[in-house]
C-alpha cells in the first residue's frame, strides 16, 4: 500500500450545502469539542479555560463562527442539564457568543440536533456550509466504518468507558498515544484480527468471501489509522473532493481529530480542524477563502505534517507488517524506529509519544516555539 497510490474509484457521498456565505467571510471554525458531563465520553474535560481564552482572542474581528460538529456529545450524554452543570462557563460562553455573532452549527455524528437546538436556541443548524468554493461539513459522511447504527453507537460508548476506566487514551495512531494499556490492547487486537484472517481464508476457500473481505476492511482501517487517516476519511474525502472538479477548491472537515492543511497537486486542499480532546486544542481561521489551522495553546500552525506518511514514497505497512517492524515482544514497541520512519513535525500534543515542532504562526506574538511538556503515560 503506497502513500501516493490510490486505485481509481468513486466516492458515493453526496453533500449539498444547505447554507451559503460570501467568499470574503471571516470565520472561526471549531469542531469535535465532545463536551459532556465529566464522565465517560467527556473528551473536553480540562479544556474549559483554554477554550474560553481562545474564544475571547479569536472572535474579536470575524463575521461568524462555525461549530463543525460533535459539540455537545449527546451520543454519550443525552441530557443538556448534566452537560451544563459540568461545564457551566463554556456553555454560557457559547450562548453569549450566539447572541453577538452569527453561529452556525453543522451537525456531526455525536450531535443530537433536537437537544442542540434546545441548548442553543440562537444558533442556526445545518449540515453543510459553502463559503465561495470552500465546502465545510463535519466529515463523518466519509468514514467507511461509521454507519450510525446501534452497533456503531455501542462501540463508541464502550470505547469511551474503557478510556474513562483506564484514564488513558486507547486509540490510533499509537505514535501519539503511547501508554502500556494502549500497547497491550494493540497487540491483543492484532491477535484477534489474525484469527479473523485465518477464519476468512478458510471461508473464502469454500466459496464464501465475506469474512475475508471483512478482515481486509478491518486491517485497512487499522493500518491507515496508524499514519493519520482515521476512519479512512482522508482517503475518501480526497476522492470526493477531486471528483468535484472546480466546484470545490477546499474541503474543511473534522471528525478524525487529525488537524492539518494538505494542498494537493490537483489544486484542491483538504483541511481538518482537529479537536479539543485529550489535550488537543485546535481551530481554523478562514480568511478570503484560505483556511489555516492553529494550536490554541502554543499558537503554532499545522501544515500537512500529520498526513505526509500517507503520501510518502515508501510502502506503508499493513497491520502484520507494522508489528513486524515495530513490535519488540512483551508489549514493547520500538518508538525510535517509528519516529525514524515517519518523523512527525507537529506541536507537542497530550499523551504524545513522538514529539516535534510545527512552524510558528506568522501573525502570533513572538517567534519562539512554545513546546508543551506532557508526562508520557505508562
C-alpha positions as CSV (number, residue, x, y, z in Angstrom):
1,X,0.0,0.0,0.0
2,X,1.9,3.1,-1.2
3,X,1.1,6.5,0.0
4,X,0.5,8.2,-3.4
5,X,-1.2,5.3,-5.0
6,X,-5.0,5.1,-4.7
7,X,-6.9,2.9,-7.0
8,X,-9.2,4.7,-9.4
9,X,-12.6,4.7,-7.7
10,X,-15.5,6.9,-7.0
11,X,-17.0,8.3,-3.7
12,X,-20.7,7.9,-3.5
13,X,-21.1,10.6,-0.8
14,X,-23.4,13.4,-1.9
15,X,-23.1,16.7,0.0
16,X,-25.5,19.6,-0.8
17,X,-24.8,22.8,1.2
18,X,-27.9,24.0,3.0
19,X,-26.4,27.4,3.8
20,X,-24.1,29.7,2.0
21,X,-21.9,32.7,3.0
22,X,-19.9,35.2,0.9
23,X,-16.5,34.1,-0.2
24,X,-15.0,37.0,1.7
25,X,-16.4,35.9,5.1
26,X,-14.0,35.8,8.0
27,X,-14.8,32.7,10.0
28,X,-13.6,30.9,13.1
29,X,-14.2,27.1,12.6
30,X,-14.2,24.7,15.5
31,X,-15.1,21.0,15.7
32,X,-15.1,18.0,17.9
33,X,-15.3,19.6,21.3
34,X,-17.2,16.5,22.7
35,X,-18.4,18.4,25.7
36,X,-20.2,16.0,28.1
37,X,-20.7,15.5,31.9
38,X,-17.1,14.7,33.1
39,X,-17.9,11.0,32.8
40,X,-17.0,8.5,30.1
41,X,-17.1,10.3,26.8
42,X,-16.2,13.8,28.1
43,X,-13.1,14.2,26.0
44,X,-13.3,18.0,26.6
45,X,-12.7,17.7,30.3
46,X,-10.0,20.1,31.4
47,X,-10.2,22.3,28.3
48,X,-12.6,25.0,29.5
49,X,-10.0,27.7,30.4
50,X,-8.1,27.2,27.1
51,X,-11.3,27.2,25.1
52,X,-12.6,30.4,26.8
53,X,-9.3,32.2,26.2
54,X,-9.3,31.2,22.6
55,X,-12.9,32.4,22.1
56,X,-12.0,35.8,23.6
57,X,-9.0,36.1,21.4
58,X,-10.3,34.8,18.1
59,X,-13.8,36.3,17.9
60,X,-12.8,39.9,18.1
61,X,-12.7,40.5,14.3
62,X,-14.8,37.9,12.5
63,X,-18.1,37.7,10.7
64,X,-19.3,34.3,12.0
65,X,-18.4,31.2,14.0
66,X,-18.9,27.7,12.6
67,X,-19.2,24.8,15.0
68,X,-18.4,21.9,12.7
69,X,-20.0,19.0,14.5
70,X,-19.6,17.0,17.7
71,X,-20.0,20.0,20.0
72,X,-22.2,18.6,22.9
73,X,-21.6,14.9,23.0
74,X,-25.2,13.7,23.1
75,X,-24.2,10.3,21.9
76,X,-22.8,9.7,25.4
77,X,-25.0,12.1,27.5
78,X,-28.4,12.9,26.1
79,X,-29.0,15.5,28.9
80,X,-28.3,19.2,28.4
81,X,-28.6,19.9,32.1
82,X,-25.9,17.4,33.1
83,X,-23.6,18.8,30.5
84,X,-24.2,22.4,31.6
85,X,-23.5,21.5,35.2
86,X,-20.2,20.0,34.3
87,X,-19.1,23.0,32.0
88,X,-21.3,26.0,33.1
89,X,-18.9,28.7,31.8
90,X,-18.3,27.1,28.5
91,X,-22.0,26.5,27.7
92,X,-22.7,30.1,28.9
93,X,-20.0,31.5,26.6
94,X,-21.3,29.6,23.6
95,X,-24.8,31.0,24.3
96,X,-23.4,34.6,24.7
97,X,-21.4,34.2,21.5
98,X,-24.5,33.2,19.5
99,X,-26.2,36.4,20.8
100,X,-23.5,38.8,19.5
101,X,-22.3,36.9,16.3
102,X,-23.9,34.5,13.8
103,X,-23.1,31.0,14.9
104,X,-23.7,28.1,12.6
105,X,-23.7,24.6,14.0
106,X,-23.1,21.8,11.4
107,X,-24.5,18.5,12.7
108,X,-22.0,15.7,13.4
109,X,-22.4,12.1,14.3
110,X,-22.3,12.7,18.1
111,X,-24.8,15.6,18.0
112,X,-28.5,15.3,18.6
113,X,-30.0,18.2,16.7
114,X,-33.1,18.5,18.8
115,X,-31.2,18.7,22.0
116,X,-28.6,21.1,20.5
117,X,-31.4,23.4,19.4
118,X,-32.8,23.4,23.0
119,X,-29.3,24.2,24.4
120,X,-28.5,26.9,21.9
121,X,-31.8,28.5,20.5
122,X,-30.0,31.4,18.9
123,X,-27.7,29.3,16.7
124,X,-28.5,28.2,13.1
125,X,-28.4,24.5,12.4
126,X,-27.3,23.0,9.1
127,X,-25.4,20.0,7.7
128,X,-23.0,21.7,5.2
129,X,-21.9,25.2,4.5
130,X,-20.5,26.7,1.4
131,X,-18.2,29.8,1.5
132,X,-17.4,30.6,-2.1
133,X,-15.6,27.5,-3.3
134,X,-14.9,26.2,0.2
135,X,-17.1,23.4,1.5
136,X,-17.4,22.8,5.2
137,X,-19.1,19.7,6.8
138,X,-18.3,17.5,9.8
139,X,-16.8,14.6,7.8
140,X,-18.4,11.5,9.2
141,X,-20.0,11.1,5.8
142,X,-16.6,9.9,4.6
143,X,-16.0,7.4,7.4
144,X,-16.2,3.9,6.0
145,X,-16.6,2.5,9.5
146,X,-19.4,4.6,10.9
147,X,-22.9,3.9,9.8
148,X,-24.9,5.3,12.7
149,X,-26.5,2.0,13.7
150,X,-26.8,0.5,17.2
151,X,-23.5,-1.4,16.8
152,X,-21.6,1.9,16.0
153,X,-23.2,3.6,19.0
154,X,-22.4,0.7,21.3
155,X,-18.8,0.6,20.1
156,X,-18.4,4.3,20.7
157,X,-19.8,4.1,24.2
158,X,-17.7,1.0,25.1
159,X,-14.5,2.7,23.9
160,X,-15.3,5.9,25.9
161,X,-16.0,3.8,29.1
162,X,-12.7,1.9,28.6
163,X,-10.7,5.1,28.3
164,X,-12.5,6.5,31.3
165,X,-11.8,3.5,33.4
166,X,-8.1,3.3,32.4
167,X,-7.8,7.1,32.5
168,X,-5.5,6.7,29.4
169,X,-6.2,7.1,25.7
170,X,-6.7,3.8,23.9
171,X,-6.7,4.8,20.2
172,X,-4.8,5.3,17.0
173,X,-2.3,6.4,16.0
174,X,-0.1,4.6,18.6
175,X,2.8,7.0,18.0
176,X,0.6,9.8,19.6
177,X,-0.9,7.8,22.5
178,X,2.0,5.8,23.9
179,X,1.0,4.0,27.1
180,X,1.1,0.5,28.5
181,X,-2.6,-0.3,28.2
182,X,-2.8,1.0,24.6
183,X,0.2,-1.2,23.7
184,X,-1.3,-4.2,25.3
185,X,-4.7,-3.7,23.6
186,X,-3.0,-3.0,20.2
187,X,-1.3,-6.4,20.5
188,X,-4.4,-8.3,21.6
189,X,-6.4,-6.7,18.8
190,X,-3.8,-7.8,16.3
191,X,-4.1,-11.4,17.5
192,X,-7.8,-11.2,17.2
193,X,-7.6,-9.9,13.6
194,X,-5.2,-12.7,12.7
195,X,-7.8,-15.2,13.9
196,X,-10.3,-13.3,11.7
197,X,-7.9,-13.6,8.8
198,X,-7.5,-17.3,9.2
199,X,-11.2,-17.9,9.5
200,X,-11.8,-15.7,6.5
201,X,-9.2,-17.6,4.4
202,X,-11.0,-20.9,5.2
203,X,-14.4,-19.5,4.4
204,X,-13.1,-18.0,1.1
205,X,-11.7,-21.4,0.1
206,X,-15.1,-22.9,0.3
207,X,-16.8,-20.1,-1.6
208,X,-17.8,-17.5,1.0
209,X,-15.5,-14.4,0.6
210,X,-17.5,-12.2,3.0
211,X,-15.5,-13.0,6.2
212,X,-12.2,-12.4,4.4
213,X,-13.4,-9.1,3.0
214,X,-14.4,-8.1,6.5
215,X,-10.9,-8.8,7.8
216,X,-9.5,-6.8,4.9
217,X,-11.6,-3.8,5.8
218,X,-10.6,-4.0,9.5
219,X,-6.9,-4.3,8.5
220,X,-7.1,-1.3,6.2
221,X,-8.9,0.7,8.9
222,X,-6.2,0.0,11.4
223,X,-3.1,0.3,9.2
224,X,-4.2,3.7,7.6
225,X,-5.2,4.9,11.0
226,X,-1.7,4.4,12.3
227,X,-0.5,7.0,9.7
228,X,-3.1,9.7,10.2
229,X,-6.1,8.5,8.2
230,X,-8.5,7.6,11.0
231,X,-11.7,6.0,9.6
232,X,-10.2,6.3,6.2
233,X,-11.9,9.7,5.9
234,X,-8.9,11.4,4.4
235,X,-8.7,9.0,1.5
236,X,-12.5,9.1,0.9
237,X,-12.6,12.8,1.2
238,X,-9.9,13.3,-1.4
239,X,-11.7,11.0,-3.9
240,X,-14.8,13.1,-3.3
241,X,-13.1,16.5,-3.4
242,X,-11.1,15.8,-6.6
243,X,-14.2,14.4,-8.3
244,X,-15.9,17.7,-7.9
245,X,-13.5,19.5,-10.3
246,X,-13.6,23.2,-9.9
247,X,-16.8,23.3,-7.9
248,X,-15.0,23.0,-4.5
249,X,-11.4,24.1,-4.1
250,X,-11.2,23.4,-0.4
251,X,-12.9,20.9,1.9
252,X,-12.9,21.6,5.6
253,X,-13.9,18.7,7.9
254,X,-13.3,17.4,11.5
255,X,-14.4,14.0,12.8
256,X,-11.0,12.3,12.7
257,X,-9.3,14.7,15.2
258,X,-6.2,14.9,13.0
259,X,-5.5,18.7,12.4
260,X,-3.8,19.8,9.2
261,X,-3.9,21.5,5.8
262,X,-3.0,19.3,2.8
263,X,-2.6,21.0,-0.6
264,X,-3.0,18.6,-3.5
265,X,-1.4,18.6,-7.0
266,X,-4.9,18.9,-8.4
267,X,-5.2,22.3,-6.9
268,X,-7.6,21.2,-4.2
269,X,-6.9,21.5,-0.4
270,X,-8.0,19.2,2.4
271,X,-8.4,20.8,5.8
272,X,-9.1,19.1,9.1
273,X,-9.9,21.3,12.1
274,X,-8.6,18.7,14.7
275,X,-10.3,18.6,18.0
276,X,-10.5,19.7,21.7
277,X,-10.0,16.2,23.0
278,X,-7.3,14.5,25.2
279,X,-5.0,17.5,25.5
280,X,-5.6,18.8,22.0
281,X,-7.0,22.3,21.2
282,X,-7.1,23.4,17.6
283,X,-9.1,25.7,15.4
284,X,-9.4,27.1,11.8
285,X,-9.2,30.6,10.6
286,X,-10.8,31.2,7.3
287,X,-9.9,34.5,5.5
288,X,-10.5,35.2,1.8
289,X,-11.1,31.6,1.1
290,X,-7.8,30.4,2.7
291,X,-8.1,28.1,5.7
292,X,-5.3,27.9,8.3
293,X,-5.2,25.6,11.3
294,X,-3.7,26.6,14.6
295,X,-2.9,25.1,18.0
296,X,-4.8,27.2,20.7
297,X,-2.2,26.7,23.4
298,X,1.1,27.3,21.5
299,X,-0.1,29.5,18.6
300,X,1.8,27.2,16.2
301,X,0.3,26.4,12.8
302,X,-0.4,23.0,11.4
303,X,0.5,22.2,7.9
304,X,0.5,18.7,6.3
305,X,2.8,17.1,8.9
306,X,0.3,14.6,10.1
307,X,-0.5,13.4,6.6
308,X,2.9,13.2,5.0
309,X,3.3,9.5,5.6
310,X,0.2,8.8,3.5
311,X,1.9,10.4,0.5
312,X,5.5,9.2,1.2
313,X,7.4,7.3,-1.5
314,X,7.6,4.3,0.8
315,X,5.3,1.4,1.3
316,X,3.1,1.8,4.3
317,X,2.9,-1.5,6.3
318,X,-0.3,-3.4,6.7
319,X,-1.2,-4.5,10.2
320,X,1.0,-7.5,10.3
321,X,3.8,-5.5,8.6
322,X,3.5,-2.8,11.3
323,X,4.0,-5.3,14.1
324,X,6.9,-6.9,12.3
325,X,8.7,-3.6,12.0
326,X,7.9,-2.1,15.4
327,X,6.9,-4.7,17.9
328,X,9.7,-6.0,20.2
329,X,7.9,-8.6,22.3
330,X,6.4,-8.4,25.8
331,X,4.2,-5.5,24.8
332,X,7.2,-3.3,23.9
333,X,7.5,-1.1,20.8
334,X,10.4,0.5,19.0
335,X,9.3,4.2,19.2
336,X,12.7,5.3,17.8
337,X,12.1,3.2,14.7
338,X,8.6,4.7,14.2
339,X,10.0,8.2,14.6
340,X,12.8,7.4,12.1
341,X,10.4,6.0,9.5
342,X,7.7,8.6,9.9
343,X,9.1,11.8,11.5
344,X,6.3,13.9,12.9
345,X,6.8,17.7,12.8
346,X,3.8,18.7,14.9
347,X,3.1,20.7,18.0
348,X,3.5,18.6,21.1
349,X,0.2,17.0,22.0
350,X,-1.3,15.5,25.1
351,X,-0.2,11.8,25.6
352,X,2.2,12.1,22.6
353,X,4.9,9.6,22.1
354,X,6.6,11.1,19.0
355,X,7.3,14.8,19.6
356,X,8.2,17.5,17.2
357,X,7.6,21.1,16.2
358,X,5.5,23.0,13.7
359,X,6.2,26.3,12.1
360,X,5.2,29.3,14.2
361,X,2.1,31.2,13.1
362,X,3.2,34.4,11.4
363,X,0.5,36.5,13.0
364,X,1.1,35.4,16.6
365,X,3.3,37.4,19.0
366,X,6.8,36.1,19.2
367,X,8.7,33.7,17.1
368,X,9.7,31.2,19.7
369,X,8.4,27.6,19.7
370,X,6.1,27.1,22.7
371,X,6.6,23.3,23.3
372,X,4.2,21.9,25.8
373,X,5.6,19.3,28.2
374,X,3.5,16.2,28.9
375,X,4.2,13.2,31.1
376,X,4.4,10.1,28.9
377,X,1.9,7.8,30.4
378,X,3.0,4.2,31.1
